[in-house]
Amino acid sequence: MAKQVEHWFNRRYGSNRRDLYLISTGVGWQVVGRVGGAEGRSVPHYFDDEDEARDMLRRMREEVPEGQNDWVQVTAQRKRPQ
């Protein structure tokens, strides 16, 4: 089962929004870059090795144009105990 390990967001909205995801697939790793928000265009990259996937994630963050690269790592929201 695939598990999202990291999600990065460049603090922009609309066509300038960038999201990057690091996903563990159970048999390998996937890095997904998305441009333009939820309805935007996504590009997946597949890796056998976590270090290679993390290198791609780093390169993708570095390639975003100046002024659109104010990255923040988004954490998964957890349910609060009732």
trRosetta pair geometry for C-beta under 8 A, 3 or more apart (Angstrom, degrees):
i j d omega theta_ij theta_ji phi_ij phi_ji
1 26 6.0 100 38 -55 35 135
2 23 5.4 6 -172 176 107 117
2 24 6.9 162 -152 86 55 49
2 25 5.0 -19 -101 -118 87 56
2 26 6.7 -95 -74 -12 45 96
2 30 7.4 -17 -138 27 122 131
3 23 6.8 158 77 -159 38 68
3 24 4.9 -9 58 59 92 99
3 26 7.8 102 0 -54 92 79
4 7 6.2 13 173 -50 125 101
4 21 5.9 -62 -135 -162 101 110
4 22 7.4 104 -164 76 59 53
4 23 5.5 -39 -101 -102 52 81
4 76 7.0 134 88 -73 115 119
5 22 4.6 -59 67 104 105 99
5 23 6.5 174 7 -104 87 22
5 24 5.4 82 -45 -19 118 97
6 20 7.8 -6 114 110 100 88
6 21 7.0 165 88 -154 61 42
6 22 4.1 31 44 34 98 114
6 57 7.2 59 80 -154 135 156
6 73 6.2 -55 -160 -147 100 109
7 19 6.7 -19 -168 -167 91 98
7 20 7.3 155 -157 82 43 52
7 21 5.4 -6 -105 -104 73 76
7 22 7.9 -135 -62 24 39 70
7 73 7.1 118 76 -164 52 62
7 74 4.3 -45 94 62 106 106
7 75 8.0 -177 47 -74 99 15
7 76 7.7 108 10 -63 122 71
8 19 7.0 152 81 -159 56 47
8 20 4.2 -4 54 56 107 101
8 21 7.8 -154 24 -67 71 35
8 57 7.4 129 2 -173 137 105
8 61 6.4 -52 140 -90 161 114
8 71 5.3 -7 -175 -161 113 111
8 72 7.2 157 -153 78 65 34
8 73 5.6 -40 -98 -101 73 60
8 74 7.0 176 -99 7 18 84
9 17 7.5 -24 -159 -164 87 91
9 18 7.3 155 -151 86 42 60
9 19 5.6 -8 -100 -105 73 75
9 71 7.2 138 73 -148 34 60
9 72 5.8 -27 65 63 84 85
9 74 5.2 52 -4 -36 116 120
10 16 7.6 -109 96 144 127 82
10 17 6.7 166 55 -153 99 44
10 18 4.2 44 -2 50 130 99
10 19 7.8 -120 2 -66 83 40
10 64 6.1 -146 -103 175 147 165
10 68 5.7 31 157 162 143 70
10 69 6.1 -60 -139 -117 115 27
10 70 6.0 98 -174 56 67 60
10 71 5.6 -37 -102 -87 62 61
10 72 7.9 151 -107 17 16 72
11 70 4.7 -52 43 93 129 109
11 71 7.6 -159 -4 -100 96 16
11 72 5.9 76 -52 3 104 114
12 16 4.1 -78 153 110 143 102
12 17 4.9 -158 94 -86 82 53
12 18 7.0 45 48 9 113 75
12 68 5.7 -23 -29 -144 154 83
12 70 7.7 117 -38 45 88 101
13 16 7.2 34 63 62 28 88
13 17 5.3 18 -126 -63 24 115
13 37 6.8 38 -158 -73 62 123
14 17 6.2 141 54 -16 32 99
14 36 7.3 -39 153 -143 38 62
14 37 6.8 -16 -100 -23 10 127
15 35 7.6 19 -171 160 58 91
15 36 5.3 -9 -126 -110 49 87
15 40 7.9 141 -126 -105 49 114
16 68 5.3 -128 -174 -124 106 122
17 35 7.2 139 84 -164 63 42
17 36 6.1 100 58 -126 93 8
17 37 4.6 63 64 -57 148 74
17 40 7.0 -149 78 -38 103 150
18 33 7.2 -24 -165 -166 93 89
18 34 7.2 150 -158 81 46 57
18 35 6.0 -13 -103 -104 71 64
18 64 5.6 -106 -2 -109 171 136
18 68 6.8 94 -6 152 122 107
19 32 8.0 -4 111 109 92 91
19 33 7.5 153 84 -158 54 42
19 34 4.4 -7 59 57 99 107
19 37 7.8 90 -16 -112 119 28
20 31 6.9 -10 -171 -172 93 93
20 32 7.2 162 -154 83 45 53
20 33 5.5 -11 -105 -104 78 69
20 34 7.7 -166 -73 22 36 72
20 57 5.9 126 159 -145 132 84
20 60 5.6 145 -111 105 135 133
20 61 6.5 -85 0 -67 162 83
21 30 7.7 2 106 109 97 90
21 31 7.0 161 82 -155 56 45
21 32 4.4 -2 53 53 107 98
21 34 7.6 36 -6 -6 105 107
22 29 7.1 -19 -168 -169 83 106
22 30 7.7 152 -159 83 39 53
22 31 5.8 -13 -102 -103 63 76
22 53 6.1 112 -142 145 98 116
22 54 7.0 28 -121 -90 142 66
22 57 5.5 -18 -73 -80 110 147
23 29 6.9 145 80 -163 55 57
23 30 4.3 -18 64 64 108 99
23 31 7.5 -177 21 -79 79 28
23 32 6.7 32 -6 -5 122 107
24 29 6.1 -33 -107 -106 53 71
24 50 7.8 -7 -100 -100 96 104
25 28 5.1 1 48 61 120 68
25 29 6.7 -160 5 -86 92 17
25 30 5.7 80 -47 -15 112 108
28 46 6.2 44 122 -176 140 89
28 47 6.0 176 174 89 104 46
28 48 5.0 -65 -123 -110 108 41
29 46 7.4 144 84 -161 52 49
29 47 4.4 -24 69 70 101 100
29 48 7.4 14 21 100 87 2
29 49 7.0 -57 17 83 127 24
29 50 5.4 139 -60 -99 148 53
29 52 7.4 154 63 72 134 86
29 53 3.6 -85 127 -52 140 155
30 44 5.7 -23 -167 -163 110 106
30 45 6.9 148 -159 75 58 49
30 46 5.6 -21 -103 -103 78 63
30 47 7.3 179 -80 23 30 78
30 53 7.2 14 30 -130 8 129
31 44 7.3 144 79 -158 45 54
31 45 4.6 -13 60 58 94 104
31 47 7.1 38 -7 -4 98 118
31 53 5.3 168 -42 -162 105 84
31 56 4.8 -172 28 100 163 123
31 57 5.2 -146 -127 -68 131 81
31 60 6.9 176 158 -8 131 147
32 42 5.6 -4 -176 -169 106 111
32 43 7.1 159 -155 78 58 42
32 44 4.9 -24 -100 -100 84 72
32 45 7.6 -173 -78 20 38 68
33 42 7.0 158 84 -152 45 58
33 43 5.1 -11 60 57 95 94
33 45 7.7 37 -4 -7 97 106
33 60 5.3 -143 -86 -158 129 143
34 37 7.7 -97 137 74 114 5
34 40 5.3 115 171 85 89 117
34 41 7.0 171 -150 87 61 39
34 42 4.5 -22 -97 -97 88 81
34 43 7.8 177 -79 18 44 63
35 40 4.9 -150 92 172 47 134
35 41 5.3 -7 55 57 95 88
36 39 6.6 -74 128 83 105 68
36 40 2.6 150 70 -106 91 113
36 41 6.2 61 27 12 126 72
37 40 5.1 124 50 -23 47 110
45 53 7.6 161 102 -126 103 74
45 56 5.5 -138 99 173 151 158
47 50 7.6 140 110 -81 125 19
47 52 4.5 -174 -153 93 135 111
47 53 4.2 -158 48 -63 147 87
47 56 7.0 -163 -48 1 137 136
48 52 7.3 39 54 40 62 139
49 52 4.3 81 75 7 102 108
49 53 6.9 -171 94 -9 54 85
50 53 5.5 -58 -150 38 35 113
50 54 6.2 32 154 -18 69 106
51 54 5.7 -54 -145 39 32 110
51 55 6.4 38 152 -23 64 103
52 55 5.6 -49 -149 32 33 115
52 56 6.7 34 152 -18 63 102
53 56 5.8 -53 -154 34 33 111
53 57 6.5 36 148 -21 65 105
54 57 5.3 -47 -146 34 37 117
54 58 6.4 40 153 -20 65 102
55 58 5.8 -53 -150 36 31 112
55 59 6.4 30 152 -17 65 106
56 59 5.7 -55 -146 38 32 111
56 60 6.2 34 155 -21 66 106
57 60 5.9 -55 -148 35 28 111
57 61 6.7 28 154 -18 62 104
58 61 5.9 -56 -153 34 31 110
58 62 6.4 26 153 -16 65 110
59 62 5.7 -60 -148 40 32 111
59 63 6.2 30 156 -24 67 111
60 63 5.9 -57 -144 32 30 111
60 64 7.5 45 156 -37 59 91
61 64 6.5 -43 -166 4 35 112
61 69 7.0 106 175 -154 69 100
61 71 5.5 -1 -149 -66 116 158
62 69 7.8 48 -130 -147 24 141
64 68 5.3 -118 162 98 107 96
64 69 4.3 151 89 -89 110 93
64 71 7.9 133 39 -59 147 103
65 68 5.1 48 70 31 84 115
65 69 6.9 -163 82 -34 33 103
66 69 6.4 -51 -113 15 31 119
